[in-house]
Amino acid sequence: MPNNNSLLVFRNEINNIDEQIVKLLAKRKNLILQIAKLKIESNKPIRDMERERKMLQELIILGQKYQLTPEYITRLFQLIIEESVSTQKKMLKKFCVNNKLTPTSFAFLGPKGSYSHIAASEYAHRNLQTCIIQECTTFKEVILSVENNESDYAVLPIENTCSGSINEVVNLLKKTNLFIIGEINIFINHCLLAIKNIPLNQIQTVYSHSQPFQQCSNFIKKFPEWNIKYTTSTADAMKKINQYNNIYNAALGSEIGSKIYGLKILSKNLANQEKNITRFILLHRNSISISSNIPTKTTLIFSTGQESGALSEVLLILKENKLIMKKLTSQTIYKNPWEEMFYIDIQGNISSELMKKTLKKIEQITKFTKILGCYPIENIFPKVP
Ligand SMILES: C=C(O[C@@H]1C=C(C(=O)O)C=C[C@H]1O)C(=O)O
């Protein structure tokens, strides 16, 4: 039979301890709010997985000293940390709503409603930034806008599942002093749009950027009577047919664009391949360093000249160092069409010794090598616009 008095004494002591725990949790929460404020002011991400991992490791060791199991400590502190991250996120949201965040400007191939605009908005949204837009009319202008400090980030399409690499962008990357700091995949759902619902065989002219025409070539081939007119972007095409106000004009563009420019959707999902995804890269004036536990990609371009087997030597270096190549494309150099330039994505972090050693070896055996950046691998399912 437990002694009722002793039970009360113990329970009182537990009450005191629990009270202390709650007071300490409140004290912790206050610090969390201060940290959130600092992060918001300096535009730093809320979550720091490395810090969390280290904290948990130390707490588990401490717990073991007092006979508390790692499972118990992990469960308890994961809950505390989850709560603190969610508190910080709420605070960030409030700041965004009140528009007190440092706005971030994105330069892209515009005008509004282009796929590049969709990519910029989605990237800003994921990184909890307020997106200020800088519409450009060429890819070169997009890069210049960031180089000249007029915008913070350049958003450029680099490849598409239907039409492959975007050569013009790769060629620009050779010359710019900007660095790739991120990437984002966007689902492209090309639609045929017009100012009124008319039968497809009555359309006379279709406007769009050259990329959608390539990506929807099977559909376009069915209507050889259509006049094809190239525009600087899909959004430019949508804007034009809105302005021309001619019912026989159509544009290849996005569903979002149809809303912006008040157009009717005549036909949807027009790309040759069902999964039409464009990968966009984000460029900034400074490179970024990324924690070693985040899956990372390092991108470089190199040219090898005409020696036979020059490319295979580079690939052998990767193989010897057990580095995984995520992408390899061959580009024609506009001014020297007989020379080959390669664009390559390697899985790994530029700050690792292995990557440093590998890059050094590649530099030694190529004619020209340029490291374009090291950035987190996009692993979120592409945004459906
Ligand atoms: C408080 C911070 O923000 C987050 C919350 C943490 C916590 O609750 O201890 C730890 C790391 C971050 O993911 C921080 O960065 O220190």
The ligand as a Gaussian input file, in Angstrom:
#p B3LYP/6-31G(d) Opt

LIG

0 1
 C       15.824000      28.284000     -33.404000
 C       16.287000      28.035000     -34.587000
 O       15.445000      27.665000     -35.661000
 C       15.069000      26.303000     -35.889000
 C       14.658000      25.701000     -34.632000
 C       15.534000      25.095000     -33.807000
 C       15.191000      24.836000     -32.387000
 O       14.044000      24.776000     -32.035000
 O       16.096000      24.696000     -31.602000
 C       16.776000      24.752000     -34.331000
 C       17.134000      24.992000     -35.602000
 C       16.235000      25.615000     -36.567000
 O       15.767000      24.631000     -37.475000
 C       17.721000      28.197000     -34.923000
 O       18.057000      28.331000     -36.102000
 O       18.518000      28.222000     -33.997000

